[in-house]
Amino acid sequence: MGKAGRPFGTLKYDNLEDLQNGIDNYFADCDAKDKPYTISGLADSLNITTVTLMHYGSSDYNDGNYFNAINHARQKCLTYAETRLYDKDGVNGAKFYLTNNAERMGGLRYADRQE
């Protein structure tokens, strides 16, 4: 995984290849264990905070070198949550997750209101 000795949440990935390997390992682990894809889970797997993950996804960070990798991973998490909306067992959790997190993660704004 990452380099040992760095405190949790620090900007620890020195290159795109290591970051992409960490992202790929997270999704492979989720698939193997039938776990949901989440931004928090991805950050934890990379041993960084969600705030640090969002910094990595900024076009300003590291000259935007991590922008595509992070935003693709975010999109994969949003897509997973959206597909659970059509799943009887996952609909309530997915609805909550999307309503509260999708816009912050760069996705569409979801609302749960009665007009």
Secondary structure, DSSP 8 states (H G I E B T S, - for coil): ---TTS-TTS----SHHHHHHHHHHHHHHHHHHT----HHHHHHHTTS-HHHHHHHTSTTGGGGTTHHHHHHHHHHHHHHHHHHTTSTTTHHHHHHHHHHHTTTTTS--------
